[in-house]
Amino acid sequence: MHVRTGIARAIAAAAAVLALTVAVAGCSADPGSPAAVTLGPDRPLPGEVQDQLRTAVTDAMAATGSSGAIVGVWAPWSGSWVTGLGTVAPGDDAKVTDDMTFRAGAITRPMVCDVLYRLDATGVVHVDDSITEYVGGMPKFSAVTLGDLCDGTSGIGSYRTLLGQQMLANPDRQWDPRELVGYGVGQIEGEVRPGVAYGDSDAGYLLLGLALERATGKTAAELLTTYVFDPLGLAHTTLPGDAPADPVVGSSQPLRGFYLGTRTATGAYACDKPTDITEQSASFSSTDAGVVSDIRDAAAYARALATGALVPTKARFSNPLPVTASSPSWFTAAGGAVQMGPLIGQYGATPGYLAAAFSDPASGLTVAVVLNDSTAGRGPIVDLARELAAIAAKAPAASGHEVPAVGLPWTAEQYHDSIAKAAVCAAAK
């Protein structure tokens, strides 16, 4: 018997998924206004805390080959620190400013899940609906629900593992999401077993976006604007169209994004020769990682996610699963988000950018950060978010306040060292 593997199997699956059809049409309704979201005081964090935070970010920039970074840290009992660091491009004199926009990557995922849950609240769709109620050509996946796609428990694989280099070589290409989904489902061999374990699936979030579009007759951009961006007042956040463009919102200036595509004779990255990939089609990431935002909006969204401002957290995060088989018990995933200790948020790598945003619902501690080189992958950005949180958690209380017991199960030093070990360029100090 001939067994298809790799690209051949994925292409066959892609052809089947091209048969996706509209199954249900519905009307959206307003499930209620979200609660107000506040990040913290305008007073600055103490100078010594700012110095520690700055060192953490600049060392991470060196390790990842990033020329620039934007960071925001809010400790409500102490103060806040929001700034741009470095330059918009290597060798450029233009400084990064804290109002620049960037590709927010996987922070898109919980936003798409917000839409799912808010549509569920009005009966337009239900979290437990099979995806086959909304897309055709996928009878094998009748046991996979919309909730499985949101939770990352569908069993569907990743298209980036197969197509990532093609995207880097041709960032202007406008991809059909059904083709990308096909490459993801093509990696499943044998029986589909949803709900068994968490698996990072970009194709799953694209499939969820397709299902919600077909259920409502609206585009994903319209749904995100109606149910997430507008209710939270995220005026500098959008899901771009497919045409190649810089990550801008209105008249904003973008933080330029890069990756290292050249190696030296010894096999090391040529860190002085980055490739600019700022302009690209958002179609490759779409409802998995396509959102563009700025640092304040990203942080405000993480705060809303953690506090349940849009969607109550109890049901959404009641059954989290380990991010990997070797993850510590405090590092889990559910509802399109990642939970690490008391913090809830999301992080990831998308071509040109590493981004993370997390918030603690109890203390209000919130961190958001972006670096402008994606070569090192997502590990260093989540490590940096942890390091920043650990530093800020120890910030002294301002007059009339008390330092809360945040209870982070890690230290700043632990993840500073982790970033240094993962360095693709100069090692962090």
C-alpha positions in Angstrom: 0.0 0.0 0.0 1.3 3.4 -0.9 1.5 5.8 2.1 1.5 9.5 1.5 3.7 11.5 3.8 4.9 15.1 4.4 4.1 17.7 1.7 2.2 15.2 -0.5 -0.2 14.3 2.3 -0.6 18.0 3.1 -1.3 18.9 -0.5 -4.0 16.3 -0.7 -5.6 17.5 2.5 -5.4 21.1 1.2 -7.4 20.1 -1.9 -10.1 18.6 0.3 -10.3 21.7 2.5 -10.7 23.9 -0.6 -14.2 22.5 -0.6 -15.1 24.5 2.6 -18.7 25.7 2.2 -21.1 28.0 3.9 -23.3 26.0 6.2 -25.0 28.4 8.5 -25.7 32.1 8.4 -26.7 34.1 11.4 -27.0 37.6 12.8 -24.8 38.9 15.5 -26.1 40.7 18.6 -24.5 42.7 21.4 -24.0 40.3 24.4 -23.4 43.1 26.8 -20.9 45.9 27.5 -17.5 44.9 28.9 -16.3 46.1 32.3 -13.9 49.0 32.3 -10.2 48.1 32.0 -7.5 50.1 33.8 -3.8 49.4 33.8 -2.5 51.4 36.7 -1.2 54.8 37.7 0.6 57.3 35.6 3.3 57.8 38.2 6.6 56.3 37.1 8.1 53.2 38.7 11.1 54.0 40.9 14.3 54.7 39.0 16.1 51.5 40.2 13.2 49.4 39.0 13.3 51.1 35.7 17.0 50.4 35.4 16.5 46.7 36.1 13.7 46.5 33.5 15.8 48.4 30.9 18.7 46.0 31.4 16.5 43.0 31.0 15.1 44.3 27.7 18.4 45.6 26.2 20.1 42.3 27.0 17.2 40.4 25.3 17.6 42.7 22.3 21.2 41.8 22.1 20.5 38.1 22.4 17.8 38.1 19.7 19.6 40.4 17.3 16.8 43.0 17.7 17.6 46.7 17.0 14.5 47.9 18.8 11.9 47.1 21.5 8.8 48.5 23.0 7.8 47.6 26.5 5.1 48.5 29.0 5.1 47.4 32.7 2.3 48.4 35.2 2.5 47.6 38.9 -0.6 49.5 40.3 0.8 49.6 43.8 4.0 51.3 42.6 3.9 52.8 39.2 4.4 52.2 35.5 7.1 52.2 32.8 6.3 52.5 29.1 9.1 53.2 26.6 10.7 52.5 23.3 14.3 51.3 23.2 16.9 51.1 20.4 16.4 52.1 16.8 13.7 51.1 14.3 16.3 49.4 12.1 19.9 48.2 12.5 22.3 51.0 11.8 19.4 53.6 11.7 19.4 56.7 13.7 15.6 56.8 14.1 14.7 55.9 17.7 11.9 53.6 18.6 9.0 55.4 20.3 6.4 53.8 22.6 3.5 54.7 20.2 4.7 52.6 17.3 2.6 49.7 16.0 3.7 46.2 15.4 2.4 42.7 14.6 1.1 41.3 17.8 1.3 37.6 16.7 -0.4 35.0 18.9 -2.1 37.7 21.0 -4.6 37.4 18.2 -5.7 33.9 19.4 -7.6 34.8 22.5 -9.2 37.7 20.7 -10.7 35.2 18.2 -11.8 33.1 21.1 -13.5 36.2 22.6 -15.6 36.4 19.4 -16.5 32.7 19.8 -17.6 33.1 23.4 -19.5 36.3 22.7 -21.3 34.7 19.8 -22.1 31.7 22.0 -23.7 34.1 24.5 -26.2 35.2 21.9 -26.9 31.8 20.4 -25.3 32.5 17.0 -22.9 29.6 17.5 -22.1 27.3 20.4 -18.8 26.4 21.8 -19.7 22.7 21.6 -20.7 22.9 17.9 -18.9 20.6 15.5 -16.8 22.4 13.0 -18.6 20.4 10.3 -21.7 22.5 11.0 -19.9 25.4 9.4 -17.4 24.0 7.0 -17.6 21.3 4.4 -15.2 18.7 3.1 -14.1 17.6 6.6 -16.2 14.7 7.7 -13.2 13.1 9.5 -13.4 16.0 12.0 -17.0 15.8 13.1 -15.9 15.3 16.7 -13.8 18.5 16.7 -15.7 21.4 18.2 -15.3 25.2 17.9 -14.2 25.0 21.6 -11.5 22.5 20.7 -10.1 24.9 18.1 -10.1 27.7 20.6 -8.4 25.6 23.3 -5.8 24.1 21.0 -7.1 20.6 21.6 -8.3 19.8 18.1 -5.3 17.7 17.1 -4.9 19.7 14.0 -1.2 20.5 13.1 0.8 23.5 12.0 1.2 24.9 8.5 4.1 27.1 9.5 6.4 24.1 9.9 5.9 23.3 6.2 5.4 26.8 4.7 7.4 29.1 7.0 10.4 29.4 4.6 8.1 30.0 1.6 6.5 32.9 3.5 9.9 34.5 4.3 10.9 34.2 0.7 7.7 35.7 -0.6 6.1 37.9 2.2 3.8 39.6 -0.3 2.0 36.5 -1.3 -1.7 36.5 -0.4 -2.6 33.1 0.9 -6.0 31.4 0.9 -6.8 30.4 4.5 -8.3 27.1 3.3 -5.0 26.1 1.7 -3.2 26.9 5.0 -5.7 24.9 7.0 -5.2 22.0 4.6 -1.6 21.8 5.4 -2.4 21.7 9.1 -5.0 19.0 8.8 -2.8 17.0 6.5 -0.4 16.3 9.4 -3.0 14.1 11.2 -2.4 10.4 10.7 -5.1 7.9 11.7 -7.9 8.7 14.1 -8.7 12.3 15.1 -8.8 12.5 18.9 -9.8 16.0 20.0 -9.6 17.1 23.6 -6.8 14.8 24.6 -3.9 17.2 24.8 -2.9 20.8 24.0 -1.1 21.2 20.7 0.1 24.5 19.2 -2.0 24.8 16.0 -2.0 27.8 13.8 -4.3 26.0 11.4 -6.8 25.5 14.1 -7.2 29.2 14.7 -7.5 29.9 11.0 -10.2 27.2 10.9 -12.0 28.8 13.8 -11.9 32.2 12.0 -13.4 30.6 8.9 -16.2 29.0 10.9 -17.1 32.2 12.6 -17.1 34.1 9.3 -19.4 31.5 7.8 -21.7 31.5 10.8 -22.2 35.2 10.8 -21.6 36.3 7.2 -19.1 38.8 8.4 -15.3 39.0 8.0 -13.0 38.2 10.8 -11.9 41.8 10.9 -15.5 43.0 11.3 -16.1 40.4 14.1 -13.0 41.4 16.0 -13.8 45.1 15.7 -17.4 44.6 16.8 -16.7 42.2 19.7 -13.2 43.1 20.9 -11.6 46.2 19.6 -14.5 48.7 19.9 -15.9 47.5 23.2 -12.4 47.7 24.8 -11.6 51.0 23.1 -8.5 49.5 21.3 -8.2 52.4 18.9 -4.7 51.3 17.7 -5.5 47.6 17.0 -6.8 46.1 13.8 -6.8 42.9 11.7 -5.3 44.1 8.4 -6.5 43.0 5.0 -4.6 40.6 2.7 -2.8 43.2 0.7 0.9 43.5 1.5 1.5 46.4 3.9 3.4 47.7 6.9 1.8 47.0 10.4 0.1 50.4 10.7 -3.2 51.6 12.2 -4.4 54.8 10.7 -1.5 57.2 10.7 0.7 55.3 13.1 4.4 54.6 12.5 5.5 51.0 12.5 8.3 49.3 14.4 10.2 47.7 11.6 10.5 43.9 11.7 13.4 41.7 10.7 14.7 38.1 10.6 18.2 36.7 10.1 18.4 34.8 6.8 22.1 34.9 6.2 24.8 32.7 7.9 28.5 33.1 8.1 31.1 30.5 6.9 31.0 29.0 10.4 27.2 28.6 10.3 26.5 31.4 12.8 23.8 34.0 11.9 25.2 37.1 10.2 23.6 39.4 12.7 24.8 42.5 10.8 22.7 41.5 7.7 19.1 41.2 8.8 16.3 41.0 6.3 13.5 43.6 6.6 10.1 41.9 6.5 8.0 44.8 7.8 5.9 44.8 4.7 4.0 41.6 4.3 0.6 40.1 3.7 -1.3 39.4 6.9 -3.1 36.5 5.1 -0.4 34.1 6.2 -1.2 34.7 9.9 -4.8 35.9 9.7 -6.9 34.8 12.7 -4.0 33.0 14.2 -1.5 35.8 14.5 -2.4 38.6 12.1 -3.5 41.4 14.5 -1.6 44.7 14.5 -1.5 46.7 17.7 0.6 49.1 19.9 2.0 48.4 23.4 -0.8 50.1 25.4 -3.5 48.4 23.5 -1.8 45.0 23.8 -1.5 45.5 27.6 -5.0 46.7 28.0 -6.2 43.7 26.1 -4.2 41.3 28.3 -5.8 43.0 31.3 -9.3 42.6 29.9 -8.5 38.9 29.1 -7.2 38.2 32.6 -10.1 40.0 34.4 -12.9 38.6 32.2 -13.9 42.0 30.9 -15.2 40.5 27.7 -15.7 36.9 28.6 -16.0 35.4 32.1 -12.9 33.5 33.0 -14.3 30.7 35.1 -15.6 28.5 32.3 -13.0 29.6 29.8 -10.0 28.6 32.0 -11.5 25.9 34.2 -9.7 23.0 32.5 -6.2 24.1 31.4 -3.7 21.7 29.9 0.1 21.7 30.0 1.6 23.7 27.1 4.1 20.8 26.6 4.6 17.4 28.2 7.6 18.8 30.1 6.0 22.1 31.1 5.9 23.0 34.8 2.5 22.7 36.5 2.1 26.5 36.5 2.4 26.8 32.7 -0.9 25.8 31.0 -3.1 26.7 28.1 -6.9 27.2 27.7 -9.4 29.4 25.9 -6.8 30.7 23.4 -4.6 32.0 26.2 -1.6 30.9 28.2 -1.5 30.9 32.0 1.8 31.1 33.8 1.5 31.3 37.5 -1.1 34.0 38.2 -0.6 35.7 34.9 -2.9 35.2 31.9 -2.0 36.3 28.4 -0.4 35.1 25.2 3.0 35.2 23.4 4.6 34.2 20.2 6.8 34.8 17.1 5.5 36.1 13.8 7.8 37.0 10.9 9.7 40.1 12.1 8.4 40.3 15.6 8.4 38.6 19.0 5.5 39.8 21.2 4.0 39.0 24.6 1.3 40.5 26.9 0.3 39.1 30.3 -1.7 40.3 33.3 -2.4 39.1 36.9 -6.1 39.5 37.6 -5.6 39.9 41.3 -2.7 42.3 41.7 -3.1 44.1 38.4 0.6 43.5 37.5 0.7 43.7 33.7 3.6 43.4 31.2 3.7 43.8 27.4 6.8 43.7 25.2 7.8 43.4 21.6 11.2 42.8 20.0 11.8 43.4 16.3 13.6 40.3 15.2 11.8 36.9 15.1 14.8 34.7 14.4 15.2 33.3 17.9 11.6 32.1 18.0 9.1 32.5 20.8 11.1 31.1 23.7 13.0 34.3 24.5 9.9 36.6 24.5 8.0 34.6 27.0 11.1 34.3 29.1 11.5 38.1 28.9 7.8 38.6 30.0 8.5 36.4 33.0 11.7 38.3 33.8 9.9 41.7 33.6 7.1 40.4 35.7 9.5 39.1 38.4 11.3 42.5 38.5 8.1 44.5 38.7 6.5 42.2 41.3 9.2 43.4 43.8 8.7 47.1 43.0 8.3 49.1 46.3 4.9 50.5 47.2 4.1 54.1 46.7 2.8 56.1 49.6 -0.5 54.8 50.8 -0.2 51.5 49.0 1.0 48.0 50.0 3.0 45.5 47.9 0.7 42.6 47.1 1.8 38.9 47.3 1.9 38.2 43.5 3.4 34.7 44.1 5.4 34.2 40.9 6.9 30.7 40.8 10.1 31.9 39.2 12.9 34.5 39.6 14.1 37.2 37.2 17.6 35.7 37.2 16.3 32.3 36.1 14.8 33.7 32.9 17.6 36.2 32.3 19.9 33.2 32.1 17.5 31.3 29.9 17.5 34.2 27.3 21.3 34.3 27.3 21.5 30.6 26.6 19.1 30.9 23.7 21.0 33.8 22.1 21.3 33.9 18.3 23.5 36.9 18.4 25.6 38.5 21.2 24.9 36.7 24.5 23.0 38.6 27.1 25.0 39.8 30.0 
